[in-house]
Amino acid sequence: MSLVDPISDMLTRIRNAYAVGKESVCFEDSKLKMAVLELLVANGYVDSYTKEERTVCAKLKYVDGKPAIEKVDRISKPGRRIYAKKDEVPTILSGRGIVIISTSKGMMTGDDAKLQQLGGELICKVY
């Protein structure tokens, strides 16, 4: 199965798994997906993950029975890339959400990019 946008596929799988109350969700492994997933774990949106050969399974996080991720949206898409300069990196819900950005120094949250004075491609926003 060839995917045009593997990040959108991963985010959709996570969104759908939360919608039906699943405990975990699995998807194919890639460096890009792992970088996004590690940021989701580090910021408390996903509990943890395990990696087996070419598959990654993420254990979803629930707070008081509600999903930790209320909404996740892809910003930049293969057909339309969205970039932000260092002073144009958006703040999501007054700092209650995160934006994941791909910079010259790797994937990071928008707040980290602002601290390091970096711009880049806006991957997704999560809250």
C-alpha positions as CSV (number, residue, x, y, z in Angstrom):
1,M,0.0,0.0,0.0
2,S,1.6,3.2,-1.1
3,L,0.6,6.3,0.9
4,V,0.8,9.8,-0.5
5,D,1.0,11.3,3.0
6,P,2.1,8.9,5.8
7,I,1.9,11.6,8.5
8,S,-1.8,12.3,7.7
9,D,-2.4,8.5,7.8
10,M,-0.8,8.2,11.2
11,L,-2.7,11.2,12.6
12,T,-5.9,9.9,11.2
13,R,-5.3,6.5,12.8
14,I,-4.7,8.2,16.2
15,R,-7.8,10.4,15.8
16,N,-10.0,7.4,14.9
17,A,-8.7,5.2,17.7
18,Y,-9.4,8.0,20.2
19,A,-12.9,8.4,18.7
20,V,-13.8,4.8,19.4
21,G,-12.0,4.6,22.7
22,K,-9.2,2.2,21.7
23,E,-6.4,1.6,24.1
24,S,-3.7,1.6,21.4
25,V,-3.1,2.1,17.7
26,C,-0.5,0.6,15.4
27,F,1.0,1.8,12.1
28,E,4.0,1.3,9.9
29,D,7.4,2.6,11.1
30,S,9.3,5.6,9.6
31,K,11.7,8.2,10.9
32,L,9.3,11.0,10.3
33,K,6.4,9.3,12.1
34,M,8.7,8.4,15.0
35,A,9.8,12.0,15.4
36,V,6.2,13.2,15.5
37,L,5.2,10.3,17.9
38,E,8.1,11.1,20.3
39,L,6.9,14.7,20.5
40,L,3.4,13.6,21.2
41,V,4.7,11.4,24.0
42,A,7.0,14.1,25.4
43,N,4.1,16.6,25.5
44,G,1.6,14.2,27.2
45,Y,-0.7,13.6,24.3
46,V,0.2,9.9,23.9
47,D,1.1,7.6,26.9
48,S,3.9,5.6,25.3
49,Y,4.9,3.5,22.3
50,T,6.5,0.2,21.5
51,K,8.4,-0.7,18.3
52,E,8.5,-4.1,16.8
53,E,10.4,-4.6,13.5
54,R,8.5,-2.3,11.0
55,T,5.5,-1.6,13.2
56,V,4.9,1.0,16.0
57,C,2.1,0.7,18.5
58,A,1.2,3.8,20.4
59,K,-0.6,3.5,23.8
60,L,-3.2,6.2,23.9
61,K,-3.6,8.4,26.9
62,Y,-7.0,9.2,28.5
63,V,-7.5,11.9,31.3
64,D,-10.6,11.2,33.4
65,G,-12.0,9.0,30.7
66,K,-11.6,11.6,28.0
67,P,-9.0,11.5,25.2
68,A,-5.8,13.5,25.8
69,I,-6.0,14.7,22.2
70,E,-9.1,16.8,21.6
71,K,-8.2,17.6,18.0
72,V,-5.3,17.0,15.7
73,D,-5.0,18.7,12.3
74,R,-2.5,18.3,9.5
75,I,-1.3,21.8,8.4
76,S,1.3,21.2,5.6
77,K,0.2,18.6,3.0
78,P,2.1,17.1,0.1
79,G,0.1,19.3,-2.4
80,R,0.5,22.4,-0.3
81,R,3.5,22.9,2.0
82,I,3.1,25.6,4.7
83,Y,6.2,27.2,6.1
84,A,6.6,29.7,8.9
85,K,9.5,32.1,9.6
86,K,11.0,32.1,13.1
87,D,8.8,35.0,14.1
88,E,5.6,33.6,12.5
89,V,5.5,30.2,14.3
90,P,1.9,30.0,15.6
91,T,0.7,29.6,19.2
92,I,-2.1,27.0,19.5
93,L,-5.0,27.9,21.9
94,S,-2.9,30.4,23.9
95,G,-0.3,27.8,24.6
96,R,-2.6,25.0,25.6
97,G,-1.9,23.1,22.4
98,I,1.2,22.5,20.4
99,V,2.3,22.9,16.8
100,I,4.9,20.4,15.4
101,I,7.4,22.0,13.1
102,S,10.1,20.4,10.9
103,T,13.2,22.6,11.2
104,S,16.8,22.4,10.0
105,K,17.6,20.9,13.4
106,G,14.9,18.3,13.3
107,M,11.3,18.0,14.4
108,M,10.3,20.1,17.4
109,T,7.3,21.9,19.0
110,G,6.6,25.5,18.0
111,D,7.7,26.7,21.4
112,D,11.1,25.0,21.1
113,A,11.5,26.4,17.6
114,K,10.8,29.9,18.9
115,L,13.4,29.5,21.7
116,Q,16.0,28.4,19.1
117,Q,14.9,31.1,16.7
118,L,14.1,28.6,13.9
119,G,11.4,28.5,11.3
120,G,10.3,25.6,9.1
121,E,7.5,23.5,7.8
122,L,4.4,23.4,9.9
123,I,3.5,19.7,10.2
124,C,0.4,19.6,12.5
125,K,-1.3,21.2,15.4
126,V,-2.5,19.2,18.4
127,Y,-4.8,20.2,21.4
